[in-house]
Amino acid sequence: PGVLADFGDKRIGQRLARRQSETISAVIPFFTNYFFIEVLRGVQDKISELGYDLVLYGVERADQVEGYTARALQRGKVDGMLFFSMKVPEKVLARLKETNLPIGLVDTISPEFDSISVANAEGAYAATTHLIELGHRTVGMIDAQPVSAPALERLQGYRRALERHGMPYTDQLVRTGTNSKQDGFNRDAGYEAMMEFVKMGSEMPKAFFVSSDIQAMGAIAALTENGFRVPEDVALVGFDDIELARHIRLTTMRQPMFQMGVLAIERLVARMSNPGMEILHTTFSPTLIVRESCGALTRNQN
């Protein structure tokens, strides 16, 4: 039975029926990821405006979601739950549906629940296409771990861009690094991945789409250590547009992170007030923000 058996506890149903806590729980993969910091700013801003309390559950691995969810429900002091950027096990989603507790998903999708997401494949396609249109005939990719749905979707978009422009894809063009913390969306993983590319010598691509800005920061550090200049020698495009990206003048795909957090709360509170409303899925399109790292501005000046 395990912890999921606790989902069916009659006491939980009684507590949920009362729903007077004015508390929303959020289950997020990790607290240190810049993407979630920005999204949570939006969540907290809207929650404060509406007068709810927010309880955060930080999980390091997907297999911890079940336990944290059961714990939140056992306490019974929750009016709704948000799940961020993780593949929630189907058995957990099925039990949650049985409780009738309002649920919202952010950066992940299930047909049974409201969701707020970003067109990851579309963004990766645009980023890669931008580099190709700048004249690069070989574009590499630094991705996160394949356990991450956004990472897989961004890889799909990258591959589609290569195919669309008649450029061959090989496994040698993609590196992830070995650091799996935060599903590989971390600075060290970006550094490791770029160091692997540097070892290719003259075969190393001179342009890269990087699956997150924080990985791009690690990649730039590796390039600098090895005497490469950005963008004079190597061009980079990231993904997210975190605040640090602006300071290092990184070209990137901007996600509306703050707005995603605000909308997630608005949608969840609407669901709490009207459980029978139509299930809604909103997908934001990321926007290309051109700065120095891709080399486009330098070319325009010349």
C-alpha positions in Angstrom: 0.0 0.0 0.0 2.7 2.5 1.0 2.1 6.2 1.6 -0.5 6.3 -1.2 -2.9 4.3 1.0 -3.0 7.3 3.3 -4.7 9.3 0.4 -7.8 7.3 1.1 -7.9 8.0 4.9 -11.4 9.1 5.9 -9.9 11.8 8.1 -8.3 13.4 5.1 -11.7 13.5 3.3 -13.3 15.1 6.3 -10.5 17.8 6.6 -10.7 18.5 2.9 -14.4 18.9 3.0 -14.1 21.7 5.5 -11.5 23.6 3.4 -11.1 26.6 5.7 -7.3 26.8 6.0 -6.8 29.4 3.3 -3.5 27.6 2.6 -2.0 26.6 -0.7 0.8 24.0 -1.0 3.4 24.0 -3.7 5.6 21.0 -4.5 8.8 22.1 -6.4 11.8 20.1 -7.4 14.4 22.3 -5.8 14.7 25.7 -4.1 17.9 26.9 -5.6 16.9 26.9 -9.3 16.7 30.5 -10.6 13.7 29.6 -12.8 11.7 28.6 -9.8 12.8 31.6 -7.8 11.3 33.8 -10.5 8.1 31.8 -10.8 7.6 31.7 -7.0 8.0 35.5 -6.9 4.8 35.6 -9.0 3.1 33.0 -6.9 3.9 34.8 -3.7 2.9 38.2 -5.1 -0.6 36.9 -6.1 -1.0 34.8 -2.9 -0.3 37.8 -0.7 -2.8 39.9 -2.7 -5.5 37.2 -2.2 -4.7 36.6 1.5 -3.7 33.0 1.3 -0.8 31.3 3.0 1.8 29.4 1.0 3.5 26.2 2.2 6.5 25.0 0.1 7.6 21.4 -0.2 11.1 21.1 -1.9 11.9 17.7 -3.4 15.2 16.6 -4.8 13.9 13.6 -6.8 10.7 12.6 -8.6 10.3 9.6 -6.4 9.8 11.9 -3.3 6.7 13.5 -4.8 4.4 10.7 -3.5 5.6 11.1 0.1 5.4 14.8 0.2 1.9 14.8 -1.4 0.6 12.3 1.2 2.1 14.4 4.0 0.4 17.6 2.8 -2.9 15.8 2.6 -2.6 14.2 6.0 -2.2 17.5 7.6 -5.5 18.5 6.1 -4.8 22.2 6.1 -4.6 22.8 2.4 -7.2 24.3 0.0 -5.2 23.6 -3.2 -1.9 22.3 -4.5 0.5 23.3 -7.2 3.1 21.0 -8.7 6.1 22.6 -10.5 8.1 21.2 -13.4 8.1 17.6 -12.6 6.5 14.4 -13.9 4.0 13.6 -11.2 3.5 9.8 -11.1 0.2 8.8 -12.6 -0.9 6.9 -9.5 -0.4 10.1 -7.5 -2.5 12.1 -10.0 -5.2 9.4 -9.9 -5.5 9.5 -6.1 -5.4 13.3 -6.1 -8.3 13.3 -8.5 -10.2 11.1 -6.1 -9.8 13.6 -3.3 -11.3 16.4 -5.4 -8.6 18.7 -4.1 -8.0 21.6 -6.6 -4.7 20.9 -8.4 -2.6 23.0 -10.7 0.5 22.1 -12.8 3.2 24.5 -13.8 5.8 23.7 -16.5 4.3 20.2 -16.9 1.0 18.9 -18.4 -1.7 16.4 -17.6 -5.0 16.3 -19.4 -6.8 15.9 -16.0 -5.6 19.1 -14.4 -5.2 22.8 -15.1 -1.7 23.6 -16.4 0.6 26.5 -17.2 3.5 25.7 -19.4 6.0 27.0 -21.9 6.5 25.9 -25.5 9.9 24.4 -24.8 10.3 22.8 -28.2 9.2 26.0 -30.0 11.7 28.0 -28.0 14.6 25.6 -28.7 13.7 25.7 -32.4 13.8 29.5 -32.4 17.1 29.7 -30.5 18.8 27.1 -32.8 17.4 28.7 -35.9 18.7 32.1 -34.8 22.3 30.7 -34.7 21.9 29.0 -38.0 20.6 32.2 -39.6 23.8 34.0 -38.3 25.7 31.7 -40.6 26.8 28.8 -38.3 26.8 25.5 -40.1 27.3 23.4 -37.0 25.4 24.1 -33.8 25.9 22.1 -30.7 23.6 21.8 -27.7 24.2 21.6 -24.0 21.1 20.0 -22.5 19.9 18.9 -19.0 19.2 15.3 -17.9 16.7 13.3 -20.0 14.6 12.7 -16.9 13.4 16.3 -17.3 10.4 16.9 -19.6 11.6 20.5 -20.5 15.0 19.1 -21.4 13.5 16.5 -23.7 11.3 19.0 -25.3 14.1 21.4 -25.9 16.2 18.7 -27.5 13.3 17.9 -29.8 13.1 21.6 -30.9 16.9 21.7 -31.4 16.8 18.6 -33.6 13.8 19.9 -35.6 15.7 23.1 -36.3 18.7 21.2 -37.6 16.5 19.0 -39.8 14.5 22.0 -41.1 17.8 23.6 -42.3 19.3 20.4 -43.8 21.9 20.0 -41.1 22.8 16.5 -39.9 22.3 15.5 -36.3 24.7 13.2 -34.4 24.9 12.3 -30.7 28.3 14.1 -30.7 26.5 17.4 -31.0 24.8 17.1 -27.6 26.3 17.0 -24.1 24.7 17.2 -20.7 27.6 17.0 -18.2 27.5 14.5 -15.3 26.2 16.7 -12.5 22.6 15.7 -12.2 21.6 18.1 -9.4 18.4 19.9 -10.3 18.1 17.5 -13.3 21.2 18.9 -14.8 20.0 22.5 -14.8 23.0 23.8 -12.9 26.2 25.7 -13.6 28.6 22.8 -13.0 26.8 20.6 -15.6 27.1 23.4 -18.1 30.8 23.7 -17.3 31.4 19.9 -17.6 29.5 19.7 -20.9 31.5 22.5 -22.5 34.7 21.0 -21.3 33.7 17.9 -23.2 33.2 19.9 -26.3 36.6 21.7 -25.9 38.2 18.2 -26.0 36.9 17.8 -29.5 39.6 20.3 -30.7 39.0 21.6 -34.2 35.8 19.6 -34.5 34.1 21.6 -31.7 31.1 23.5 -32.9 31.4 27.3 -32.8 27.8 27.9 -31.8 25.7 26.4 -29.0 22.1 26.4 -27.8 22.2 25.9 -24.1 19.1 24.5 -22.3 19.2 27.1 -19.4 20.9 30.3 -18.6 22.6 28.9 -15.5 24.2 26.1 -17.6 25.3 28.8 -20.1 27.2 30.5 -17.3 29.1 27.4 -16.6 29.8 26.9 -20.3 31.1 30.5 -20.6 33.5 29.8 -17.7 34.8 26.7 -19.4 35.3 28.6 -22.7 37.1 31.4 -20.9 39.5 29.0 -19.1 40.4 27.5 -22.5 41.1 30.9 -24.2 37.8 31.2 -26.2 36.0 34.5 -26.4 32.2 34.9 -26.5 31.0 35.8 -29.0 34.2 36.3 -31.1 35.1 32.6 -31.1 32.0 30.9 -29.8 28.4 32.0 -30.0 25.8 31.0 -27.3 22.1 31.2 -26.8 20.5 30.3 -23.5 17.0 29.7 -22.2 15.0 31.4 -19.3 16.2 35.0 -19.2 17.0 35.0 -15.5 18.3 38.2 -14.0 22.0 37.1 -14.2 21.6 36.6 -18.0 21.2 40.3 -18.4 24.4 41.0 -16.5 26.5 38.7 -18.6 24.7 40.0 -21.8 23.5 36.5 -22.7 21.2 36.0 -25.7 18.4 33.8 -24.5 14.8 32.7 -24.8 12.7 34.6 -22.3 10.1 32.7 -20.3 7.4 34.8 -18.6 8.3 33.3 -15.2 6.7 35.8 -12.9 3.5 35.9 -15.0 3.4 32.1 -15.0 3.4 32.1 -11.2 0.7 34.8 -11.0 -1.6 32.9 -13.5 -1.0 29.6 -11.7 -2.4 31.0 -8.5 -5.3 32.8 -10.3 -6.3 29.6 -12.0 -6.0 27.5 -8.8 -8.1 29.9 -6.8 -10.7 30.0 -9.6 -10.8 26.2 -9.4 -11.2 26.3 -5.6 -14.2 28.6 -6.1 -15.7 26.6 -9.0 -14.6 23.0 -9.0 -16.7 22.2 -12.0 -15.2 24.7 -14.3 -13.6 23.5 -17.6 -10.0 22.3 -17.3 -7.7 24.9 -18.8 -4.3 24.6 -20.4 -2.2 27.7 -21.1 1.1 27.5 -23.0 3.3 30.6 -23.3 5.6 31.1 -26.2 9.2 32.1 -25.2 10.7 35.2 -26.8 14.1 35.6 -28.3 16.1 38.3 -26.4 19.2 39.2 -28.5 22.3 40.4 -26.6 26.0 40.1 -27.2 26.7 36.4 -26.7 25.3 35.2 -30.0 27.4 37.7 -32.0 24.4 39.3 -33.8 24.9 42.7 -32.3 28.6 42.8 -33.3 27.7 41.8 -36.8 25.1 44.5 -37.1 27.6 47.1 -35.8 30.1 46.0 -38.4 
